[in-house]
C-alpha cells in the first residue's frame, strides 16, 4: 500500500502550493490541493478495502487516518455548536452584536447571524486542509521530502519566469491563474482578482513583485518561507538559495519578517557558533559600507513608512475594527467566537478571535506548540520547529489564511516525526496502542 500512497502524495506535493488556479473556475475553493485533500479520504478508504488489508489487526494498527479525522470532526463540531448556541442566546437576549462594520466572507445581509453560508464553505476548506495534515502524520516517509522540494521548485521557477517576462516585455506573463474573488459584504475591500499583479520601481527599473501561483507576494512569502527553511535543514543548498532569492524578489514585509525571525531562531537553537549566522554577519559587515546607498531604497520600499501606505493603513484599520468587535462580545462568544468562517480580517489573530474565540485560538496554538516542545533538537527537527514558528508568527500578524496547505503540511510532518520517535522508544516506555484501542491485538499480526 505504501507505494500507492507515495504516488498519491507526489502528485499532491506538486500541486498543494498552488492557490490561484481553480479546477472549476466558477466554484471558489476548488484549488488542486484542497480537492486532493477531499479525495484523499475515499482514496485511503478504497485502499483499506483491498483484500490484503482487511484483517482487524492491520486496520487497528494502520487505520489511525480515520480515527484522527473523526477526532477533528467531533472537536470542531463541538466548538462550532458552542459558538452558534452562544450567539443565538446572545441575540435573543438583546445583546448588541452587529456585523455591519466587519469584513464578512459571504454575501448574506449582515443581519444574518446564524448558519451563514461561509461557515459551511470555510469549514469544508479547513477539513480538506486538515486531511492533508492527517494524511502526512500517518503515512509520511522521508522519501517524500524530494516531492515537497519539487513542488517548491516548480512554484519558485514559475514566479521567476513571471519576473523575467515582465522585465523583458513589461506585461504580466501569468497564463495559468484563473481565480477571481466575487466579493463578500459591501464594505469588504479584500475582493476582486485572485491574482494581485504588483510592480515597483527599483533604481529606475520597473520590477514585478514575485507572486507565482499563490495570488499575491505576501501569500507567496507565507507559502515559501517554511519550504525555504526546510530546504536549509535538508542541506539542499541550490534549492534553498533559489527559494531565498525568490523571497527577496517579492519585496514583501512578510518575507523579510520571516527571514529575520528564522535567523533569530538560529541564534536560539545554535547560539553564535552557527556558520550561517557567522557568514551572514561577515557579509553584512564587509558589504554594508559599500551597499548603504542601495539598501536605503530597499528599506523604504519594503519596510519603511509601512503604516503610511494604503496597504499598511488597511491592515491596521481591519485589525483594530475586528479586535474592537471582539472586545464588545458577550463572554461566551469571546470564548467560542461567533462562527467559523464568518469574518476575515487582515491577520489570523483578529480573524480567529472573532470566529472561534479564545478557545479556538488556544487549540490552534497548541497544535503548533506541542511538537515544538516535544521534538528532539536534531538538525531536521529544528528546521520543522523553525518552520512552524515562522508560519504561526507571520500568520498571526500579517496573513489571514488558515487553509494554505504548507501550514498543514508542516503540522503533519511534525506529528509524523513525533510518532516515529515514539515508535523508536523501548517497548516498556512506549504508549500501549492496544489499550487505547480497547481491543486485544495478537502480537505479530500488525501487517
N, C-alpha and C positions, 0 to 999 in steps of 0.2 A: 504493500500500500504506500510506503514512503516514497518510492519513485514517482507515483502518480501525484502525490501531494507536492513533491518538489517541482514538477512541471507546472502544476496549477499556480504555485507561488511565483515561479519565474515569470509567468505572464502578469500576475498581479503586481509584482515589484516593478515591472517595466511601466505599468500604467498608473500606479497609485499616486504619483506626484501630480498628475495631470488634472486640472480643475477648470480650465477654460474651454474644454471641449465636452459636448454632451452627446450621448448616443442618440437620444431623442431631443432635438433642439427645442421643441415646444414644451418639454417637461423639465423643469428645474430639478437639479439634483441627480440627473442620470449621467453622472460622470463615470468613466470606466471603472475607477477604483471602488466607488460606492456600489455599483452594480455587481462587481465581483464579490464584494462583501456580502451582499444578499445571496448571490449564487453559491457562496461557499457552504451555506447551510444544507441545501439539498445535495450539493456535491459530496460533502462528507457523509451525509446520511446514505447516499447511494453506495459509497464505498463500504460502509459498515454492513450493508445488506448483502454484500457478497458472501458466498458460502464459506470462504476461508476465514471470515471474521465474525461468524455468528456465535461463537462459543461465549457463554456467560462470563468466563474468566477474562477473555480478551476484551469484551465490551466494558467490563468493570474496571479493568486496568487502563484502557485506552480511550474510553468514552467521556473523558472529562470536558471535551469541547462543548457538548450539550449541557453538561452539568453547570459549567461556567456561564453559558448563555442564559440558562434558566435562572441562575442566581442573580444575574444582572437584571433580567426582566422583572423578577419579584421585587428587588430593591428599588429599581427605577419606577415601577408601577406604584409601589407604596408611597414614594416621595411625591409622585405626580398626584396621586389621590389626596394626599395630605394638603398639597398646595391648592388644589381645586376646592376641596372642602372648606379649608380656612378662608379662601377668597369668597366663596358663596356665603358663608356665615358672616363675614365682614360686611359684604354688600347688603345683605338682608338686614343686618344690624344697624345700618345707616352710616357706616364708616365712609369717610371722604376719600375714595380711591378713584383717581382719574387717569386714564391712559392718553388723554388728549395731547400732552406735550411730549410724549415718548416716541422713539423711533420704533414703530411696530413692524414686525416681519410680514404679517399677512394684511390683506386689503379690506378686511371687515371694518365696519364702523368702530371707532374707539370705544363706544359704549357696550360693545360685546365683551363680556367679562369671562364667561365660562366656555371651555372647549373651543377655543379659536382654532381655525384650520392649521395655523402654523405649528400648534402644539403637536399635531399628528405628523406633519411632514418633517419637521425638525427632529422629532423623536425617531422617525424612520432613518434619517441620515445618521443619527447617533448610533442606532442599532447596527447599521452597516459598518460603521467605523469600529464599534466595539467587537464586531465579528472578526475583524482583522486582528485586533489585539488578542482575542481568544484563540484564533487560529495559530498565530505565531507563538503564543505562550505554550500551546500544547504540541506543536509539530515542528518547531524551529530546529534547524540543523546549521552548524557553522558554514556548510557549503552554500547556504542561502546568502551569505554576505556578498558573494560576487554578483548575484542578481540585484541586490539592493544598490550596489555601486553602478551596475549597468544602467539601472533606471535613473540614478542621479546624473550619470554622464549624458544620457540622451536629453534629459531636461536642460542640463547646462549647455550642451552643444547647440540645441535649438535656440536658446537665449543668445548665445554668441553669434549664431547665424543672423538673428534679427538685428543685433547690434551692428554687425559689419554691413548688412544690407542697407541699413539706414545711413551709415557713413558714406556708402557708395552712391546711393540713389535718392537719399533724403525723403524716404517714404516708408511706411510700415510694411514689412515683409512677412507678417504673420498670415499664413494661409490655412491654418488649422483651426483656430479659435472660432467657435460658433455660439458661444454662450451670451445670453442677454438677460439682465435682471429686469423684470417687468414692473417692479415697484411695490411698495407697501402702503404705509399711511401717507396722508397728504404732506406731512412735514418730514418725510423720510428722505434725507439727502444722499443716501447710500445706494441709490438705484441707478440703472442705466446699463451701459455696455458691460459685458462680463470680462472685458479685457481693457485695462486702462493704459492707453498709449501716452507716455510722457517723455519729453525731451528736456535737455538743459544745455546751456552754453558753457563750455569749459575752455578757457583761454581762447575764446573766439571761435571754437569749433562746436557745432551743434552735435550733441550726442543723445542717443536714446538710452533711457534707463532700462536695464535688463529686467524683463518680467517673465519671459519664456511662456510656458503654458499654464501659469498659475494665476493670471489675471492682472496682477499689478506688482510693482517692485517690492513692496513690503511683504506681500504674500510669497513671492519667490524667496526672499530672505528667510522668512519664517519656515518655509519648506526645506531649504537647502542647508541652513545652519546646522541642524543635528546631523545631516548626512556628511557635511564637511568635517565636523568634529569626529564622527565615527571613522571616516577615511583616515584621519590622522592616527587614530588609535589602532587601526588595522595596518598601519605603516605603508599605506598606498600613496607614495609621495606625489606622483604625477596627478593622481585623481584629486587629492586634497589641495594641491596648488591651483589646479584648474578651477575647482569649486570656489576657492578663495578669491581668485581673480574675478569670477562672475559675481560674487557677493559684493566686491568693491565697486563693480560697474553698475550695481543697482543704485548707488548713491542714496541708499535708504538708511534712515535712522535706525530701523530695526536691525539691519545688518551690522552696523557699527556698534550698537549696544551689545548684540550677541557676541561679536568678536572680542570686544573688551571684557565682557563678562567671562568668556571662556579663558582668556589669558589670566584673569584674576583667579579663576578656579584652578588653573595650573599651579599658581603660587600656593594655593591652599593644599593641593594634593602632593605636589612635588617640591615645594619650597623653592629656594633660589638656585638649586642645583640643576634645574631643568634646562636642557640645551635649547629648546625652542624659545624660552624666555630670554636666555642669555644672547642668542642670536638676534632676536628682535631688538633687545636693548643695545647691542653693539651697532646694528644697522641704524637705529634711531639716533644714537649719539654722534655717529660719524656723518650721517646724511642731513641731520636737522639744520646745521648752519647753512648748507647749500640749498636745502629744499624749503626753507621757511617761506619764501615768497610764493612758492607753488602750493604749500599746504593751507595758506590763508583762504584762498578761494574755495578749496575743498571743504574746509570747515564751515565757511559761510553757506555753501550750497547744501550741506548735509545736516549740520547741527546748529549752526549759528542762527540766531533770531527765529528759532523754530516756532516759538509761541506767537510770533507776529505774522506768520504765514496763514493763508486760508486753511490749509490742512491742519496746522497746529491749533488754530483757534477753534476749528470744528471739533477736533478730538477733545479739547479741553471743555468746550461747551457741552458736548454729549455726555462726557463723564460726570460733570457737575450736575447736569439735569437728571441723570438716572440715579446718581447717589442721593440726590435730594429727594427723589421719589421714594427710594428705598427707606430713607430715614423717616418718612412720614407714614410708612405702612404699619398696620397693627402687628403685635408681637408675633403671632403665629405665621403671618405672611413674611415677616423678617426671618423667621426660622426656615420656612419651606418655600418662599417665593410666591409668585402669582401664577406660574405655569411655565413649563419648559418651552423654549422657542417663542415666547411672546414678544420680547423686545430684543433689539440689537444695538448696543452702544458701540463706541469705537475701541473698546478694550474688553477683555474677558472678565475682568474683576467686577466692574459695574454691571455688565450683562448678566453674569451668573448670580450676583447678589439679588437682582430683580427677579430673575427667572426661577432659580432654585434655592435661594436664600442661604443663610449661614450654614445650614446642614449640608446642602449640596456642595457649597464651596469647600467645606471641611472634608467631605468624602473625595472630591476631586483632588484636593491637596494630598490626602493620604495615598491616593493612587500613585502619586509620584514619590512621596516621602518614604514609603515602605521599602522599595528597592534601593533607594539612595542610602538608607541606613543599614540595610541587611546585606547587600552585595559586598563581597570582599574587594579590596583595592588592587586587583591586578590591572594591568595596563588597559586591556579591553573593557573591563568593567568600569574603570574610571571614565572611559570615553562615553559609555552609556549613561553613567551618572551625570556627567557634564552636559550631555545632550538633553537629558530630562530637565535639568535645572534651567538651561537656556530656553528650552521650549516653554516651561512654566512661566519664567520671568517675562519673556517677550510677549507671550500671550496675555498675561495679566495686565501689562502696562501699555501694549501697543496694538494687539491683534485680537479681534473679537471672534475668531474662528475656533470652533470646537471639533469640527468634523474633518479637518485636514489630516490626511491619513498618516503622514510621517509622525504625528503625535502618537497615534495609537500603535504604529509600527514599533516605536522605541519602547513604549509601555509594555507591549507584548514581549519584546526581546528581553527586557529587564526581568520580567517574571519567568520567562523561559530559563534564563540563566540562574535564577533563584531555584527553580525546580531541578535543574541539572545539579546544582551544588548540593541540594537536599538528597538527591539520589546517590551522590558520592559519599554521603556520610556512612559510618559503620552502621550495621543493621540495628544495633541496640540504641543508637542515637537518632534513628530515622523515624519520623511520624508514621504511625501504623495506618496505612490506607485501608486495610481490611476493616479495621474498627470503625473508620469514618464511613465506610460504605454500608456497614451493618450487615455484611454478608461474609460467609466463610468462603474464601477463595483458595482452592488447593494450591500448594506451592508447586512451582514449575509449570503451571498451566497459563501463565500470563502472556503467552504468544511468543 
